Amino acid sequence: MRFLKIPENGASWNAALCYTMATERGLKDDVVVEVIDAISGEVLGTRRLYGITTAEVDIAPYVRNAIGVATLTTAILELSPSARAIIVRANGVDAEQRIFYRAELHTTSPHILSSLKQPSVVAHGDVIRITAFATEEVRVSVEDKRIVEAEVVSAIQSKSMPVEIAVQTSLYVGHNVPIRVKVTCDRGYTYTFDCTIVEPTEASYRIAWYNTEGGIECYTFPRGVRESLGAEMAAEIRGRASRLRGVVARYRLVSAFEARDEVERIAGVIFSPEVYECKGVESSVVKLLDREIRYDDHGGLRRVELGVEKEWTVGL
């Protein structure tokens, strides 16, 4: 077996990832194609081809299925679940390893994939999330600016994969705590994020999503307005009457008054297939009914609105 054509490194798994292969000497043969995670060694999918001399196989569906929808990391540093290092094997012959990303990514230089408002305010208990790209290493330090030499440092080998950074604000005690998160990629590129940790507001609703580059973004809506309650009934079984299974609430989330560049950042949520509700370190996929961007009379971005459906509780 030999590979005639393989995708470029840095391609997106949201598009086709076609491998073209041929048998030796053009003789018909049965071929087993395996899609393998190069880091874990897990076989993500297998396809069997019968009596072929040449074939083209699109592995993107196998990669997408492997990524699926996962909860967001709580570790301070972790390889992003939105990328995969892949080896395709045909009858025991391996194609060159490729790394595929959520969106096509330029891998020639380290950079930050998230875009955060600076300086920022984060509620105590929430998680600060940043996605970075580096070919070799990502190092993060978190400094409590009230205390001299109170710095937590951690590092991870990135292996040309995006790295998710999760800083838990619950570790910092006090009112209006100023902290600085410094991300260093490949011992050269440095990004600094300053924020203040404040007391949480019960009515707030924090979400996270992936932007078009594959970086995590977060935003806290000031409150959710309940629009309706609807009863969910269990199906009738063997002639028995229907019974109440639960009550579903529908909420409208409306962004606060923000500067135009911040509204543009938040508006990116409409392009993300998954949107997560974040409660402290816990996260879950949100069921969205609609996503809207509102404009003012002059065509400028005004606010972002989301329709959310979830199990009814006394408060949002």
C-alpha positions as CSV (number, residue, x, y, z in Angstrom):
1,M,0.0,0.0,0.0
2,R,1.0,3.6,-0.6
3,F,-0.6,6.9,0.1
4,L,-0.9,9.2,-2.9
5,K,-2.4,12.2,-1.2
6,I,-3.1,13.2,2.5
7,P,-4.6,16.4,4.0
8,E,-2.4,19.3,5.1
9,N,-1.3,19.6,8.7
10,G,-3.6,22.1,10.5
11,A,-6.7,21.3,8.5
12,S,-10.2,21.5,10.0
13,W,-12.1,18.3,10.9
14,N,-15.3,20.3,10.0
15,A,-14.3,19.9,6.4
16,A,-13.4,16.8,4.4
17,L,-10.1,15.1,5.3
18,C,-9.5,12.8,2.3
19,Y,-6.7,10.2,2.0
20,T,-6.0,8.8,-1.4
21,M,-4.3,5.4,-1.5
22,A,-3.3,2.8,-4.0
23,T,-2.3,-0.9,-3.9
24,E,1.2,-2.1,-4.9
25,R,1.6,-2.7,-8.7
26,G,-2.0,-1.8,-9.3
27,L,-3.3,-5.2,-8.3
28,K,-6.8,-5.5,-6.8
29,D,-6.7,-6.2,-3.0
30,D,-8.9,-6.0,0.1
31,V,-7.8,-3.1,2.3
32,V,-8.4,-2.3,6.0
33,V,-8.2,1.4,6.8
34,E,-7.8,2.4,10.4
35,V,-8.0,5.9,11.9
36,I,-5.8,6.0,15.0
37,D,-5.4,8.6,17.7
38,A,-1.6,9.1,17.6
39,I,-1.4,10.1,21.3
40,S,-3.6,7.5,23.0
41,G,-3.3,4.8,20.4
42,E,-7.0,4.4,20.3
43,V,-8.6,3.2,17.0
44,L,-11.2,5.8,16.2
45,G,-12.7,4.0,13.2
46,T,-12.2,1.2,10.7
47,R,-13.3,0.9,7.1
48,R,-12.9,-2.1,4.9
49,L,-12.5,-1.8,1.1
50,Y,-12.9,-4.8,-1.1
51,G,-11.1,-5.5,-4.4
52,I,-9.7,-2.0,-5.0
53,T,-6.6,-0.7,-6.7
54,T,-7.1,3.0,-5.7
55,A,-9.5,4.6,-3.2
56,E,-10.2,7.9,-1.5
57,V,-11.4,7.8,2.2
58,D,-12.7,10.8,4.1
59,I,-11.8,10.4,7.7
60,A,-13.5,13.6,9.0
61,P,-16.6,11.8,10.3
62,Y,-14.5,9.5,12.4
63,V,-12.6,12.4,13.9
64,R,-15.8,14.4,14.6
65,N,-17.4,11.4,16.3
66,A,-14.3,10.9,18.5
67,I,-14.4,14.5,19.6
68,G,-18.1,14.7,20.4
69,V,-19.3,17.0,23.1
70,A,-17.3,16.9,26.3
71,T,-17.4,18.8,29.5
72,L,-14.9,21.6,29.9
73,T,-11.6,20.8,31.7
74,T,-11.0,21.8,35.3
75,A,-7.3,21.1,35.2
76,I,-5.1,24.2,35.1
77,L,-3.5,22.8,31.9
78,E,-4.8,20.2,29.5
79,L,-4.5,19.3,25.8
80,S,-7.6,20.6,24.1
81,P,-10.3,18.0,23.3
82,S,-11.1,19.9,20.1
83,A,-8.0,18.7,18.3
84,R,-6.7,15.3,17.4
85,A,-3.3,14.0,16.2
86,I,-4.2,11.3,13.7
87,I,-2.4,8.4,11.9
88,V,-4.2,6.6,9.1
89,R,-3.1,3.0,8.6
90,A,-3.9,1.0,5.5
91,N,-3.0,-2.7,5.6
92,G,-0.3,-2.0,8.1
93,V,1.2,1.0,6.2
94,D,1.0,4.3,8.1
95,A,0.5,7.7,6.5
96,E,2.5,10.6,8.0
97,Q,0.9,11.9,11.3
98,R,-1.4,14.9,10.9
99,I,-3.0,17.2,13.5
100,F,-6.6,18.3,12.7
101,Y,-8.3,21.2,14.5
102,R,-11.8,22.6,15.0
103,A,-10.9,25.3,12.5
104,E,-8.0,25.5,10.0
105,L,-5.1,26.7,12.1
106,H,-1.8,28.4,11.3
107,T,0.8,26.4,13.2
108,T,3.9,28.3,12.3
109,S,4.0,30.5,15.5
110,P,2.5,30.3,19.0
111,H,-0.5,32.5,19.8
112,I,-3.6,32.8,22.0
113,L,-6.8,31.4,20.4
114,S,-9.2,33.1,22.9
115,S,-10.0,36.8,23.0
116,L,-10.6,38.2,26.4
117,K,-11.8,41.6,27.6
118,Q,-9.0,43.5,29.4
119,P,-9.1,44.3,32.2
120,S,-11.8,42.0,33.3
121,V,-14.0,41.1,36.2
122,V,-14.7,37.5,37.2
123,A,-17.0,36.2,39.9
124,H,-15.5,34.2,42.7
125,G,-16.0,30.5,42.0
126,D,-16.0,31.0,38.2
127,V,-13.2,29.5,36.0
128,I,-11.0,31.7,33.8
129,R,-10.6,29.9,30.5
130,I,-7.9,30.6,27.9
131,T,-6.9,28.5,24.9
132,A,-3.3,28.7,23.7
133,F,-1.3,27.2,20.8
134,A,2.4,26.3,21.0
135,T,4.5,23.7,19.2
136,E,6.4,22.6,22.2
137,E,5.3,23.9,25.6
138,V,2.7,26.1,27.3
139,R,3.6,27.5,30.7
140,V,1.1,29.4,32.9
141,S,1.6,31.4,36.1
142,V,-1.1,32.9,38.3
143,E,-0.1,35.8,40.5
144,D,-2.1,37.2,43.4
145,K,-1.1,40.8,43.1
146,R,-1.8,41.5,46.8
147,I,1.0,39.3,47.9
148,V,4.7,39.4,47.0
149,E,5.9,36.1,45.4
150,A,2.5,34.4,45.6
151,E,2.7,32.8,42.2
152,V,1.5,29.4,41.0
153,V,3.3,28.0,38.0
154,S,2.4,25.0,35.8
155,A,3.6,23.7,32.4
156,I,2.6,21.1,29.8
157,Q,4.1,19.7,26.6
158,S,1.8,20.9,23.9
159,K,2.9,18.6,21.0
160,S,1.5,21.2,18.5
161,M,-1.9,20.8,20.1
162,P,-4.1,23.6,21.5
163,V,-3.9,23.8,25.2
164,E,-6.9,24.6,27.5
165,I,-6.0,26.7,30.6
166,A,-8.5,26.7,33.5
167,V,-7.8,29.0,36.5
168,Q,-10.1,28.4,39.4
169,T,-10.9,31.6,41.2
170,S,-12.3,29.8,44.2
171,L,-8.7,29.4,45.4
172,Y,-8.4,33.1,46.1
173,V,-10.0,34.5,49.2
174,G,-11.0,38.1,49.8
175,H,-12.9,41.0,48.3
176,N,-11.9,42.4,44.9
177,V,-8.8,40.2,44.5
178,P,-6.5,41.3,41.7
179,I,-4.8,38.5,39.9
180,R,-2.6,38.2,36.8
181,V,-2.5,35.2,34.5
182,K,0.6,35.0,32.4
183,V,0.8,32.4,29.5
184,T,4.2,31.7,27.9
185,C,4.3,29.6,24.8
186,D,7.6,27.9,23.6
187,R,9.6,30.0,26.0
188,G,9.1,33.1,23.8
189,Y,5.6,34.4,23.2
190,T,3.9,35.8,26.3
191,Y,0.3,36.8,26.9
192,T,-0.8,38.5,30.1
193,F,-4.4,38.6,31.4
194,D,-5.4,40.9,34.3
195,C,-8.7,40.6,36.2
196,T,-10.4,41.2,39.5
197,I,-12.2,38.5,41.4
198,V,-15.5,39.9,42.8
199,E,-18.4,38.5,44.8
200,P,-20.8,36.5,42.6
201,T,-24.3,37.7,41.7
202,E,-27.0,35.0,42.1
203,A,-29.0,36.1,39.0
204,S,-26.0,35.9,36.7
205,Y,-25.6,33.2,34.0
206,R,-22.2,32.3,32.7
207,I,-21.6,30.5,29.4
208,A,-18.6,29.3,27.4
209,W,-18.2,28.4,23.7
210,Y,-15.6,27.8,21.1
211,N,-14.8,30.6,18.7
212,T,-14.1,30.1,15.0
213,E,-10.4,29.6,15.7
214,G,-11.1,26.9,18.2
215,G,-10.4,29.0,21.3
216,I,-12.6,29.0,24.4
217,E,-14.6,32.2,25.1
218,C,-16.6,33.0,28.3
219,Y,-19.2,35.6,29.1
220,T,-21.5,36.2,32.1
221,F,-25.0,37.4,31.3
222,P,-26.2,39.7,34.1
223,R,-29.5,37.8,34.5
224,G,-32.0,35.6,32.8
225,V,-35.6,36.6,32.3
226,R,-38.1,33.7,32.5
227,E,-40.5,33.8,29.6
228,S,-42.6,30.7,30.1
229,L,-43.1,27.4,31.9
230,G,-44.2,24.2,30.1
231,A,-45.2,20.8,31.4
232,E,-43.6,17.7,30.0
233,M,-45.9,14.7,30.2
234,A,-44.9,11.1,30.2
235,A,-46.3,9.0,27.3
236,E,-49.5,6.9,28.0
237,I,-48.5,3.3,28.9
238,R,-51.0,0.4,28.7
239,G,-54.0,2.6,29.0
240,R,-52.8,4.5,32.0
241,A,-53.3,8.3,32.1
242,S,-50.4,10.5,31.2
243,R,-48.5,11.8,34.2
244,L,-46.3,14.9,34.8
245,R,-42.7,14.2,34.1
246,G,-41.2,17.7,34.7
247,V,-41.5,21.4,34.1
248,V,-39.4,23.1,31.5
249,A,-38.6,26.8,31.8
250,R,-37.7,29.0,28.9
251,Y,-35.4,32.0,29.6
252,R,-34.2,34.9,27.6
253,L,-30.5,35.9,28.2
254,V,-29.6,39.5,27.2
255,S,-26.0,40.8,27.3
256,A,-25.3,43.9,29.3
257,F,-24.3,47.2,27.8
258,E,-20.8,46.6,26.4
259,A,-18.3,48.3,24.2
260,R,-18.6,47.4,20.6
261,D,-15.5,45.1,20.4
262,E,-16.8,43.2,23.4
263,V,-20.3,42.7,21.8
264,E,-18.5,41.5,18.6
265,R,-16.6,38.9,20.8
266,I,-19.9,37.8,22.4
267,A,-21.6,37.6,19.1
268,G,-19.3,34.8,18.1
269,V,-21.5,32.5,20.3
270,I,-24.0,32.2,17.4
271,F,-21.4,30.3,15.3
272,S,-20.5,27.7,17.9
273,P,-22.3,24.3,17.7
274,E,-21.9,23.8,21.4
275,V,-22.6,26.3,24.1
276,Y,-21.9,25.4,27.8
277,E,-23.5,26.6,31.0
278,C,-20.8,27.1,33.6
279,K,-21.5,26.9,37.3
280,G,-18.2,27.1,39.1
281,V,-16.1,24.1,37.9
282,E,-19.1,22.3,36.5
283,S,-20.2,22.7,32.9
284,S,-23.0,21.3,30.8
285,V,-24.3,21.7,27.3
286,V,-27.0,24.3,27.0
287,K,-30.2,23.7,25.0
288,L,-30.6,26.8,22.9
289,L,-33.9,27.7,21.3
290,D,-32.5,30.7,19.4
291,R,-29.5,33.0,19.1
292,E,-29.9,36.7,18.1
293,I,-27.8,39.7,17.5
294,R,-29.5,43.0,17.9
295,Y,-28.5,46.2,16.1
296,D,-29.2,49.8,16.8
297,D,-30.8,52.3,14.4
298,H,-27.5,53.0,12.7
299,G,-26.5,49.4,12.1
300,G,-24.1,49.1,15.1
301,L,-24.0,46.0,17.3
302,R,-26.1,46.5,20.3
303,R,-26.5,43.3,22.3
304,V,-26.7,39.5,22.0
305,E,-29.7,37.5,23.1
306,L,-30.1,33.8,23.7
307,G,-33.2,31.7,24.3
308,V,-32.5,28.9,26.8
309,E,-34.6,25.9,27.7
310,K,-33.8,23.9,30.9
311,E,-35.5,22.1,33.8
312,W,-37.4,24.5,36.0
313,T,-36.0,25.6,39.3
314,V,-36.9,28.5,41.6
315,G,-34.0,30.6,40.3
316,L,-32.1,30.6,37.1
